[in-house]
Amino acid sequence: MKQYARERGLLVMGPGAGASIIGGKAVAFANVVKRGRVGIVAAAGTGLQEASVLLSEAGLGVSEALGVGGGDVKAKIGGIMTLQSIDALEHDPESDTVIVLSKPPDAGVENTILDHMAENTKKQYVTCFIGPENYDIPLSLRGRARGTKTIHAAVVEAIRIAEPSRHAEIVGRFSISQSELAALASRISKGLNEKQRYIRGLYTGGTFAYETLVILSRMIGDVYSNASIDPKLKLADSYQSVKDSIVDLGEEEFTVGRAHPMIDPTIRKMRLVEEAKDPEVAVIIMDFMLGYGSHPDPAGAMLGAIADAKKTAENDGRVLPMLAHVCGTEQDPQPLSDQVRKLRGAGIEVFPTNALMAIASALISRKGKIADSIVDDLYANFLEGF
């Protein structure tokens, strides 16, 4: 289908493309964002949402955001629509800077994408292949492209390109300094007992779950998941967490016969209450996706389960810290400020980006016993480009 479309100059948004913003209109899951001059090509739905929201909140805005589906960057497809979308934004007079975002493409596809950008483009680019390692930017592309490993960093670099004189001020709107984050984590972890040592992530966004796995693997080592990076760390039972576990509730085992958890939070509500019963859980982290297609009140729908989970821990003589990241804007059908207010009212610590929430969860669960050099590396190499 994609080959057929390419021959006719058409785009196929998917399969598996959960979000796009075309001509200022949201397609499927997407947010109400400001129009601007930064384009996005994404093989990652919630990655596209996070990048577009942060760009909007930073005041830069988005020209077009084209979702191509995660499978597009696999060897079987070869990045057909990713390349088509890059060409479309390269020739779009409303796009000055372009972010190309995905989980790690297969090796040959990654090279194809980067070589195509080097040989066929002239604009400024930010690549975000979410993962633990740096990747090679072609020499001829290095003067106008920055590589990144998290969505947070991709937006930081787009701002550096588009607004160099105001970069620090704008980035400060959604960043937390290393010292401030350490102090916050220390305060939250003080009430934990000796047994509480594990992180549990209950995600509706697959890209967020993956980004969190990348960050936590660097900070604390082995992390289990139903969508694990390392096959050896795949959960034997997706419905049963072990040790440090990050669960993508949008995976097929949770969505067969039911709506996606961004629409119907029932499965996460049940899972949250179950996780609260584990005396070794130190912190629970969750994403809340706003915008078209999502539940009309994602935070409000979870308040009862949050209260029940906290009560379960309290009855067992424990505190149970919970962290959240809300991906959305004030113009969304579920206004950002309203959702944040509800979560904070329930005792949830809310973070401006998923990456910062992930780092905080590691510091909390390990009660600050993570080498400063590791946190330094995270800030230098995961929250900024290379």
Stockholm file with secondary structure:
# STOCKHOLM 1.0

chainA/1-386         MKQYARERGLLVMGPGAGASIIGGKAVAFANVVKRGRVGIVAAAGTGLQEASVLLSEAGLGVSEALGVGGGDVKAKIGGIMTLQSIDALEHDPESDTVIVLSKPPDAGVENTILDHMAENTKKQYVTCFIGPENYDIPLSLRGRARGTKTIHAAVVEAIRIAEPSRHAEIVGRFSISQSELAALASRISKGLNEKQRYIRGLYTGGTFAYETLVILSRMIGDVYSNASIDPKLKLADSYQSVKDSIVDLGEEEFTVGRAHPMIDPTIRKMRLVEEAKDPEVAVIIMDFMLGYGSHPDPAGAMLGAIADAKKTAENDGRVLPMLAHVCGTEQDPQPLSDQVRKLRGAGIEVFPTNALMAIASALISRKGKIADSIVDDLYANFLEGF
#=GR chainA/1-386 SS CHHHHHHTTCCCCCSSCCEEEETTEEEESBCCCCEEEEEEEEECHHHHHHHHHHHHHTTCCEEEEEECCGGGGSTTTCSHHHHHHHHHHHTCTTCSEEEEEESCCCHHHHHHHHHHHHHHCCSEEEEEECSSSCCCCCGGGGGGEEEESSHHHHHHHHHHHHCGGGHHHHHTTSCCCHHHHHHHHHHHHTTCCTTCCEEEEEESCHHHHHHHHHHHHHHHSCCEETTCSSGGGBCSSTTSCCSSEEEETTSHHHHTTSCCTTTCTHHHHHHHHHHTTCTTEEEEEEEEECSBTSCSCHHHHHHHHHHHHHHHHHHTTCCCCEEEEEECCTTSSSCHHHHHHHHHHTTCEEESSHHHHHHHHHHHHTTTCSCHHHHHHHHHHTSSCC
#=GC SS_cons         CHHHHHHTTCCCCCSSCCEEEETTEEEESBCCCCEEEEEEEEECHHHHHHHHHHHHHTTCCEEEEEECCGGGGSTTTCSHHHHHHHHHHHTCTTCSEEEEEESCCCHHHHHHHHHHHHHHCCSEEEEEECSSSCCCCCGGGGGGEEEESSHHHHHHHHHHHHCGGGHHHHHTTSCCCHHHHHHHHHHHHTTCCTTCCEEEEEESCHHHHHHHHHHHHHHHSCCEETTCSSGGGBCSSTTSCCSSEEEETTSHHHHTTSCCTTTCTHHHHHHHHHHTTCTTEEEEEEEEECSBTSCSCHHHHHHHHHHHHHHHHHHTTCCCCEEEEEECCTTSSSCHHHHHHHHHHTTCEEESSHHHHHHHHHHHHTTTCSCHHHHHHHHHHTSSCC
//
